[in-house]
């Protein structure tokens, strides 16, 4: 019985080898061939099969680890479909010396001259913004009261715009400049969303900051980063957008800086302004990215939008595979809108609060959260430094460890940033004023800086996240490798099942045994 079964198996295998479309199998079943020939073909087949398996595994591994690829779009996106960037300007002059002279107070402390109560309080508050001097004796105040913001507002120099125009509308858009709080103290932001649209209701509102004049909060915004402007958005929709490229369609402003506002002890020798470009819903972070507008200089910036979108197929992936978040997929504690920058700020805030028991003055706060004072400066600095080092060391030395403690601040699947190319030249405004005989209006001891920002072109190329391999692509790669190394195809698979099923049944009916009759 056993001999008959083995004989039938031999007949069936030889029949399969003689008829299959898989390359090389016919040599296994060919009669009267030397054993060396069979062994040689067996070795060749095993090598080809091994190479095929290794290649297929490499393709699968690539698809598993990097399933998404970024490609350039086929068409240009008009600039009027995106908002003009929010422009945040941070003066290097932090205090009006007529109200509070930081340099004079430092000199008094160095010389051992006692300070009055007002000078002590203002010096402690301004020490969170100005340079630290280790040789001075700072108090160990662990926290500050809400009075900090009132004092900061009182001593900050007035932001004086001499001229402003946007899209050739002179002085028609300057009212959209609102004061905001950043690491640099009080800055001024153009085209930024109102605080009610940025922060959650649980966040303590900062009086007189992030408040757009005439703003009435509505639950539905006419613009979002993922969907763009709504269909009913008019010509003057907010956030403001530019409808054409070029300097005449951009933002132009002249900023006056009185000499008495300059304090080289509070800040470094570089005076002027730090300028940041960001999306309207992102909190500006001057410590991350900015360019400078020096005193008595005219700076021109050509803006190039950088936008990335995500295909509908990739959106069905888990965020860990696509390496980005959809707009409603990741909820933040303090912010209504998710961005990677807002997420990183929230992460730093939570980390600082957990370790120091308070947060820095520019961080979002909930009811009961304290403002860190001078006694916690080193704690705040060390937390930020250790957080940066933590990301570096864990990514390099122990990537698996990072997943457990990561803030999970992936970029948005639909994201927008602004790159800017800068050029500048001396701004001879005094000579122009003298030439036009505007002598009474000239303040010889003042400085004027000019800034012009505009889109470089009327459209831009958008990048898109797409599948590296779709289902059809993956099957094509899989089948192509099988065909290359073995000649295997779908019909070859059907042949295999045919010889295991229909062929056996028909052999029984025709020849009375499942292996059929061996051919001579």
C-alpha positions in Angstrom: 0.0 0.0 0.0 2.8 2.3 1.0 4.8 1.4 -2.1 1.7 2.1 -4.3 1.2 5.5 -2.7 4.9 6.5 -3.2 4.7 5.3 -6.8 1.6 7.4 -7.4 3.2 10.4 -5.8 6.2 9.9 -8.1 3.9 9.7 -11.1 1.9 12.8 -10.1 5.0 14.9 -9.3 6.6 14.0 -12.7 3.4 14.9 -14.4 3.3 18.2 -12.7 7.0 18.9 -13.5 6.4 18.1 -17.2 3.4 20.5 -17.5 4.0 23.4 -15.0 4.9 26.9 -16.2 7.3 27.4 -13.3 10.8 27.6 -14.8 13.2 24.7 -14.2 10.7 22.2 -12.8 10.6 20.2 -16.1 14.2 19.2 -15.5 13.2 17.6 -12.1 10.7 15.3 -13.8 12.5 14.5 -17.0 13.3 10.8 -17.4 16.7 9.3 -18.0 18.6 12.4 -16.8 21.8 12.1 -14.8 21.6 12.8 -11.0 24.2 15.6 -11.4 21.8 17.5 -13.7 19.0 17.2 -11.2 21.2 18.3 -8.3 22.5 21.3 -10.4 18.9 22.4 -11.2 17.8 21.9 -7.6 20.7 24.2 -6.4 19.8 26.8 -9.0 16.1 26.7 -8.0 16.9 27.0 -4.3 19.2 29.9 -4.9 16.6 31.7 -7.1 13.9 31.0 -4.6 16.1 32.3 -1.7 16.9 35.5 -3.6 13.2 36.0 -4.4 12.2 35.6 -0.7 14.9 38.0 0.4 13.9 40.6 -2.2 10.2 40.3 -1.3 11.0 40.7 2.4 13.1 43.8 1.6 10.2 45.3 -0.3 7.8 44.5 2.5 10.2 45.9 5.1 10.4 49.2 3.2 6.6 49.4 2.9 6.2 48.6 6.6 8.8 51.1 7.9 8.1 53.9 5.4 4.7 53.5 3.9 4.4 57.2 3.0 6.3 59.2 0.4 6.2 62.9 -0.2 5.8 64.1 -3.8 5.4 67.4 -5.5 1.9 68.3 -6.7 1.1 68.6 -10.4 -0.5 72.0 -10.3 0.3 75.4 -8.7 -1.8 76.5 -5.8 -2.9 80.2 -5.9 -1.7 82.3 -2.9 -5.2 83.6 -2.3 -6.2 80.1 -1.0 -3.9 80.5 2.0 -3.7 83.4 4.5 -0.9 86.0 4.5 1.4 84.9 7.4 0.9 86.2 10.9 3.8 88.7 11.4 5.0 89.0 14.9 7.5 91.8 15.8 9.4 91.8 19.0 11.3 95.0 19.9 14.7 94.6 21.4 14.0 97.6 23.6 12.2 96.2 26.6 11.7 99.2 28.9 11.1 102.9 28.5 14.1 104.4 30.4 11.9 107.4 31.4 9.7 105.0 33.3 12.2 102.4 34.4 15.9 102.6 33.7 17.2 99.0 33.9 20.9 100.0 33.4 20.7 102.6 36.2 19.2 100.0 38.7 22.0 97.5 37.8 24.6 100.2 38.5 23.0 101.0 41.8 23.1 97.3 42.8 26.7 96.9 41.8 27.6 100.0 43.8 25.6 98.9 46.8 23.1 101.8 46.6 19.7 100.8 48.1 16.7 100.5 45.8 13.3 101.9 46.5 10.3 99.5 46.5 9.2 100.4 43.0 12.7 99.8 41.6 13.0 96.5 43.4 9.6 95.2 42.1 10.3 96.3 38.5 13.8 95.0 38.5 12.6 91.5 39.7 9.9 91.4 37.1 12.1 92.6 34.2 14.8 90.1 35.2 12.6 87.4 33.6 13.0 89.2 30.2 16.4 91.0 30.4 19.8 89.4 30.7 20.8 87.7 34.0 23.8 89.0 35.9 25.1 86.3 38.3 27.1 88.8 40.4 23.8 90.5 41.4 21.8 89.4 44.4 18.3 88.4 43.2 15.5 87.5 45.5 14.4 84.0 45.9 10.8 84.8 45.0 9.4 81.5 43.9 6.3 83.0 42.2 5.0 86.3 40.9 1.5 87.7 41.2 -0.7 88.9 38.3 0.7 92.3 38.9 3.6 91.2 36.7 1.6 91.8 33.5 0.6 95.3 34.6 4.2 96.3 35.4 5.4 94.8 32.1 2.8 96.8 30.2 3.6 100.0 32.1 7.4 99.9 31.4 7.3 98.6 27.8 8.1 101.3 25.2 5.2 102.3 23.0 5.2 100.5 19.6 5.1 103.4 17.2 4.2 102.7 13.6 4.8 105.8 11.4 3.2 104.2 8.3 1.5 101.0 7.4 0.0 99.6 4.3 -1.3 96.2 3.1 -2.4 95.5 -0.5 -2.0 99.2 -1.3 -4.5 100.2 1.4 -2.5 102.8 3.4 -3.2 102.6 7.2 -6.2 100.4 6.5 -4.9 97.2 8.2 -2.8 98.6 11.0 -5.6 98.1 13.5 -5.0 94.3 13.2 -1.8 94.6 15.1 -2.3 93.3 18.6 0.0 92.9 21.6 1.0 89.3 22.4 3.1 87.7 25.2 6.2 85.7 24.2 9.6 84.8 25.7 10.8 88.3 24.6 8.1 90.1 26.6 5.5 92.1 24.8 5.5 91.6 21.0 3.1 92.8 18.3 1.4 90.5 15.9 -0.4 91.2 12.6 -3.0 88.9 11.1 -3.1 86.5 14.1 -6.3 84.9 15.4 -7.9 86.2 18.5 -7.1 84.5 21.8 -10.6 83.1 22.0 -9.9 81.2 18.8 -6.5 79.9 20.0 -6.9 79.0 23.7 -9.4 76.8 25.4 -11.8 78.3 27.8 -9.9 76.8 30.8 -6.9 78.9 30.0 -6.6 82.2 32.0 -7.1 85.1 29.6 -4.4 87.8 29.5 -5.9 91.2 29.7 -5.2 93.4 26.7 -3.3 90.6 24.9 -4.3 88.4 22.0 -7.4 90.5 21.6 -8.3 91.6 18.1 -10.2 94.9 17.9 -13.8 94.5 17.0 -13.6 90.7 17.2 -16.8 88.8 18.0 -16.3 85.1 18.7 -18.1 82.6 16.5 -17.9 78.8 16.8 -17.4 78.4 13.1 -14.4 80.0 11.6 -14.2 81.0 7.9 -10.7 79.6 7.7 -9.0 76.4 8.8 -5.6 75.0 7.9 -7.1 71.7 6.6 -10.1 73.0 4.7 -8.9 76.5 3.8 -11.3 79.4 3.4 -15.0 78.7 3.4 -17.1 79.4 0.3 -18.7 82.5 1.9 -15.4 84.1 2.7 -15.3 87.5 1.2 -12.5 89.7 -0.2 -11.7 91.0 3.3 -12.0 87.8 5.2 -9.9 87.3 8.3 -7.2 86.1 8.4 -6.2 88.5 5.7 -4.9 87.0 2.4 -3.0 88.5 -0.5 -4.5 88.2 -4.0 -1.3 88.8 -5.9 2.4 88.7 -5.6 4.9 91.6 -5.4 5.8 94.4 -3.0 2.8 96.5 -3.8 0.5 93.7 -2.7 2.4 93.0 0.5 2.7 94.5 4.0 4.8 97.6 4.4 5.5 99.5 7.7 7.9 102.0 9.2 8.6 101.6 12.9 10.0 104.5 15.1 12.4 103.7 17.9 13.3 106.6 20.2 16.9 106.6 21.4 15.8 106.8 25.0 14.2 103.3 24.6 17.5 101.6 23.9 19.0 99.8 26.9 22.2 97.8 26.2 22.3 96.4 29.7 18.9 94.7 29.5 19.6 93.2 26.1 22.6 92.6 23.9 24.3 95.0 21.5 22.0 94.0 18.6 19.2 96.5 18.7 16.2 96.6 16.4 13.4 94.0 16.1 13.0 90.2 15.8 10.4 89.2 13.2 8.6 85.9 13.0 6.4 84.5 10.2 3.9 81.8 11.3 0.3 80.6 10.7 -2.4 82.7 12.3 -3.3 80.0 14.8 0.3 79.3 16.1 1.7 81.0 19.1 5.0 82.7 18.1 8.2 81.4 19.6 11.0 84.0 19.1 13.6 81.6 20.5 12.9 79.1 17.7 13.1 81.0 14.4 13.2 84.7 13.4 15.0 87.3 11.3 16.2 90.7 12.4 15.2 94.2 11.3 18.1 96.4 12.5 17.7 100.1 13.3 17.8 102.6 10.4 17.7 99.7 7.9 15.1 98.9 5.3 14.4 95.1 5.1 12.5 93.4 2.3 11.3 89.8 2.6 10.1 87.7 -0.3 7.8 85.0 1.2 7.6 81.5 -0.3 4.8 79.3 1.2 5.7 75.7 2.0 2.5 73.6 2.2 2.1 69.9 2.5 -1.1 68.0 2.2 -2.1 64.3 2.6 -3.9 62.0 0.2 -7.2 60.5 1.3 -5.7 57.0 1.2 -2.9 58.0 3.6 -5.4 59.6 6.0 -6.8 56.1 6.6 -3.4 55.0 8.1 -2.7 55.1 11.8 -0.9 58.3 12.7 2.1 56.3 13.8 2.5 55.0 10.2 1.8 58.2 8.4 3.9 60.3 10.9 1.4 63.2 11.1 -1.9 64.2 12.8 -5.2 65.1 11.3 -6.5 68.5 12.6 -9.1 66.8 14.9 -7.0 63.7 15.8 -4.8 65.1 18.6 -6.4 67.2 21.3 -4.3 69.7 23.3 -4.9 70.7 26.9 -4.5 74.5 26.4 -5.1 75.1 22.6 -8.1 74.6 20.5 -6.1 74.1 17.3 -3.3 71.5 17.1 0.0 72.5 15.6 3.4 71.0 16.3 4.7 74.3 17.7 1.7 74.7 20.0 2.1 71.1 21.1 5.8 71.6 21.9 4.9 74.7 23.9 2.3 72.8 25.9 4.8 70.0 26.5 7.3 72.4 27.9 4.6 74.1 30.0 3.5 70.8 31.5 7.1 69.7 32.2 7.9 73.0 33.8 4.8 72.9 36.0 5.4 69.3 37.1 9.0 70.0 38.2 9.0 73.7 39.2 5.5 74.0 40.5 4.9 77.1 38.3 5.2 78.2 34.7 7.0 80.9 32.8 5.1 84.1 32.3 4.6 83.5 28.5 3.2 80.0 29.0 -0.6 79.2 29.0 -2.0 78.9 32.5 -5.1 77.4 34.1 -6.8 78.8 37.2 -4.5 78.3 40.2 -1.2 78.0 38.2 1.5 80.3 39.5 3.9 82.5 37.5 7.5 81.5 38.2 9.6 84.2 39.8 13.3 84.9 39.9 13.9 82.1 42.4 12.8 79.6 39.7 14.8 80.9 36.7 17.4 78.2 36.9 14.7 75.5 37.3 12.9 76.8 34.2 16.0 77.0 32.1 17.2 73.6 33.1 13.8 72.0 32.3 13.9 73.4 28.8 17.5 72.4 28.3 17.0 68.9 29.6 13.9 68.5 27.5 15.9 69.3 24.4 18.7 67.0 25.4 16.2 64.2 26.3 14.9 64.2 22.7 18.4 64.0 21.3 19.8 61.3 23.6 16.7 59.1 23.4 16.4 59.3 19.6 20.1 58.5 19.2 20.8 56.1 22.1 17.4 54.5 22.9 14.6 55.1 20.3 12.2 52.7 22.0 12.5 54.6 25.3 11.3 57.8 23.6 7.8 56.4 22.8 6.8 56.2 26.4 7.8 59.7 27.4 7.5 61.6 24.1 5.2 64.6 23.9 4.0 63.1 20.6 4.2 66.4 18.7 4.0 65.2 15.2 3.4 67.7 12.4 0.0 68.3 10.9 -1.0 66.2 7.9 -2.0 69.5 6.3 0.7 71.9 7.3 1.8 75.4 6.2 5.0 77.3 6.9 6.6 80.4 5.4 10.1 80.7 4.1 11.5 84.1 3.5 14.4 85.5 1.5 15.8 88.7 3.1 17.6 91.7 1.6 18.4 94.9 3.4 19.9 98.3 2.8 20.6 101.5 4.8 17.4 103.5 5.3 18.4 107.2 4.8 15.1 108.5 6.3 16.8 111.5 7.9 18.3 112.7 4.7 14.9 112.3 2.9 13.2 114.3 5.7 15.8 117.1 5.4 15.4 117.1 1.6 11.7 117.5 1.9 12.1 120.3 4.4 10.3 118.4 7.1 12.7 119.7 9.7 10.2 120.3 12.6 9.1 116.7 12.3 12.6 115.1 12.4 13.7 113.6 15.6 17.4 113.4 15.1 18.0 111.1 18.1 15.4 108.6 16.9 15.7 105.6 14.6 13.3 104.4 11.9 13.2 100.8 10.5 11.3 99.8 7.4 9.9 96.3 6.7 8.3 95.1 3.5 6.9 91.6 3.3 5.3 90.1 0.1 4.6 86.8 -1.6 7.3 86.0 -4.2 5.0 84.6 -6.8 1.2 84.2 -7.5 1.3 80.5 -6.9 3.4 77.7 -5.3 3.8 74.0 -5.6 2.2 72.0 -2.8 3.8 68.7 -1.6 1.6 65.7 -0.8 2.0 62.6 1.3 1.1 59.6 -0.8 1.4 55.8 -0.4 4.8 54.4 -1.2 3.0 51.3 -2.4 -0.8 51.0 -2.9 -2.4 47.6 -2.9 -1.9 47.2 -6.6 1.6 48.5 -6.5 2.5 46.0 -3.7 1.0 43.1 -5.5 2.8 44.1 -8.7 6.2 44.3 -6.9 5.5 40.9 -5.2 4.4 39.2 -8.5 7.2 40.9 -10.5 9.9 39.5 -8.2 8.3 36.0 -8.3 8.2 36.2 -12.1 11.8 37.4 -12.3 13.3 34.7 -10.2 11.0 31.7 -10.8 8.6 32.5 -13.6 5.8 32.1 -11.1 2.4 33.8 -11.8 -1.2 33.5 -10.8 -1.7 30.9 -13.5 1.2 28.9 -12.0 -0.7 29.0 -8.7 -3.9 27.8 -10.4 -1.8 25.0 -12.0 -0.7 23.9 -8.5 -4.2 23.7 -7.2 -5.4 22.1 -10.4 -2.9 19.2 -9.9 -4.0 18.8 -6.3 -7.8 18.7 -7.0 -9.3 18.5 -10.5 -6.5 16.5 -12.0 -6.8 13.8 -9.3 -10.6 13.6 -9.7 -10.4 13.3 -13.4 -7.6 10.7 -13.2 -9.8 8.5 -11.0 -12.6 8.8 -13.5 -10.4 8.1 -16.6 -7.8 5.6 -15.3 -9.2 4.3 -12.0 -6.4 5.7 -9.9 -5.6 9.3 -8.7 -2.1 9.4 -10.2 -3.2 8.5 -13.7 -1.0 6.4 -16.0 2.7 7.0 -16.2 3.7 7.8 -19.8 6.6 5.9 -21.4 
